[in-house]
Amino acid sequence: MMATTNDLKNGMVLNLDGQLWSVVWFQHHKPGKGGAVVRTKLKSVLSGKVVDRTFNADVKVDIAQVDKRDMQYLYHDGSAYVFMDTSTYDQVSLPDEVVGDAKDYLLDNGEAMVAVNDGQPLYIELPASVELAVEYTEPGLQGDRSSGGTKPARLETGKQIQVPLFITSGEKVKVDTRDGSYLGRVST
């Protein structure tokens, strides 16, 4: 599907010279002299590499048709992550490199959005935050509740994050899936 650089939106996937790039950020810029340009930050869908690229305004670009499907994570079979399409019940195996860091936040039966282009899974989108149990963290000292200190904690997925000193093993915490930051304690 063709569009122009004036139609760019964050999250859009472009097909540039046979490679797929996701628009992370863009800005229209009109210098004093010369034509308007569109500055972009593009992320390679395959490698995850981020590049800066400037286009002239109104240049035609190829928008890749990306089909985003709600899927449920079933299990890891040793070489791939198996998901089930919640509308068709079809199972798809995603290689480790497609899942990437999302594995740190995936629990069995957890929901994820899988982006597909021409039958090829591209990447996974997780909810902005997930609730995970703390598998292990050092016990906090009595009286540590008010200080702003943190300590490492290992989550049930194996991901290590920093949590406040008052968090104990076995508690559930809310974690930001974009940067792995602690968002709060989950009351049960």
C-alpha positions in Angstrom: 0.0 0.0 0.0 1.5 3.3 -1.0 1.3 6.5 1.2 3.4 9.6 1.6 5.7 10.6 4.4 3.0 13.1 5.4 0.8 10.1 6.4 3.4 8.6 8.8 2.2 7.5 12.3 4.0 5.9 15.2 3.9 2.1 15.0 3.4 2.1 11.2 5.6 -0.5 9.4 7.3 0.7 6.2 8.8 -1.5 3.5 12.0 0.2 2.5 14.2 -1.5 0.0 12.7 -4.9 0.9 13.3 -4.5 4.7 10.5 -3.8 7.2 11.0 -0.8 9.5 8.6 0.3 12.3 8.2 4.1 12.9 9.2 4.8 16.4 9.1 8.6 16.2 8.6 11.2 13.5 8.6 15.0 13.2 7.6 17.3 10.3 10.3 20.0 9.9 10.1 23.1 7.7 13.5 24.8 7.5 13.7 28.5 6.5 14.9 27.7 3.1 14.1 24.6 1.0 11.3 22.1 1.2 9.8 20.5 4.2 11.2 17.3 5.5 10.1 14.5 7.8 12.6 13.3 10.4 12.1 9.8 11.6 13.5 7.2 14.0 12.9 3.8 12.4 13.4 0.4 14.1 14.3 -2.6 12.0 11.6 -5.2 12.5 14.1 -8.1 12.1 17.2 -6.9 13.9 15.7 -4.3 16.3 18.4 -1.8 15.2 17.2 1.9 15.4 18.3 4.4 12.7 17.6 8.0 12.1 16.3 8.8 8.6 15.1 12.0 7.0 12.7 12.0 4.1 11.5 14.9 1.9 7.9 15.7 2.6 5.4 14.1 0.3 7.7 11.3 -0.8 5.9 8.0 -1.5 6.6 5.2 0.9 5.4 1.6 0.9 3.3 0.8 4.0 3.6 -2.9 4.9 0.3 -4.5 5.6 0.7 -5.7 9.2 -2.0 -7.9 10.6 -2.1 -7.7 14.4 -3.7 -10.7 16.1 -4.6 -11.4 19.7 -2.8 -14.6 20.7 -2.4 -16.6 23.9 1.0 -17.9 24.9 0.9 -21.6 25.4 4.5 -22.9 26.0 8.1 -22.9 24.9 9.0 -26.2 23.2 12.8 -25.8 23.6 13.3 -24.0 20.2 10.2 -21.8 19.8 7.4 -20.1 21.6 4.0 -21.6 20.8 1.0 -19.2 20.6 -2.6 -19.8 19.8 -4.7 -17.4 17.8 -7.6 -16.7 20.1 -10.1 -16.2 17.1 -9.1 -19.2 14.9 -7.5 -21.5 17.6 -4.6 -22.0 15.1 -1.2 -22.6 16.8 1.9 -20.7 15.6 5.5 -21.3 16.6 7.5 -18.1 17.0 11.3 -18.3 17.0 13.2 -16.9 19.9 14.5 -13.9 17.9 10.9 -12.8 17.1 9.8 -13.0 20.7 13.0 -11.3 21.9 12.8 -9.5 25.3 9.1 -10.1 25.5 10.0 -13.6 26.9 10.8 -11.8 30.2 7.1 -11.0 30.6 5.4 -14.0 29.1 3.5 -16.4 31.4 1.6 -19.5 30.2 -1.8 -18.5 28.9 -0.8 -14.8 28.9 -2.2 -12.6 26.2 0.0 -10.9 23.5 -0.5 -9.2 20.2 1.5 -10.8 17.4 2.2 -8.7 14.3 2.2 -10.7 11.1 3.1 -9.6 7.5 2.4 -12.0 4.6 2.2 -14.9 7.0 5.6 -14.0 8.6 5.5 -13.2 12.3 7.3 -10.0 12.8 7.2 -9.0 16.5 5.2 -9.3 19.7 3.4 -6.4 21.5 2.7 -6.9 25.1 0.3 -5.0 27.4 1.9 -1.9 28.9 2.3 -3.7 32.2 2.0 -7.3 33.5 1.6 -8.8 37.0 4.3 -11.2 37.9 5.2 -13.1 41.1 8.5 -12.4 42.8 10.3 -15.8 42.9 13.1 -14.7 45.1 14.4 -11.5 46.7 16.5 -11.0 49.8 14.4 -10.3 52.9 14.2 -6.5 53.7 15.3 -5.2 57.0 12.7 -4.1 59.5 12.3 -0.3 59.4 13.2 -0.2 55.6 9.7 0.8 54.6 10.2 4.5 54.2 13.7 4.7 52.7 13.8 4.9 48.9 16.2 2.0 48.5 15.8 -0.9 46.1 17.0 -4.4 45.9 17.2 -7.0 43.1 14.3 -9.5 42.7 14.0 -12.5 40.4 10.5 -12.8 38.8 8.7 -16.0 38.0 9.8 -15.6 34.3 13.5 -15.4 35.3 13.7 -11.6 34.7 15.6 -9.7 37.3 14.3 -6.2 38.3 14.8 -3.7 41.1 12.0 -3.5 43.7 11.5 -1.5 46.9 13.1 -3.0 50.0 9.7 -4.0 51.5 8.8 -6.4 48.7 9.1 -10.1 49.8 9.4 -13.4 47.9 6.0 -14.7 46.7 4.4 -11.3 46.4 3.0 -10.2 43.0 4.3 -7.0 41.5 3.2 -4.9 38.5 6.0 -4.4 35.9 6.3 -2.1 33.0 7.0 -4.2 29.9 8.8 -1.4 28.0 11.7 -1.0 30.5 11.2 -3.6 33.2 10.6 -1.0 35.9 8.6 -1.8 39.1 5.2 -0.1 39.0 3.7 -1.3 42.3 2.6 -4.1 44.5 -0.4 -6.1 43.5 -2.9 -6.6 46.3 -4.4 -10.1 46.4 
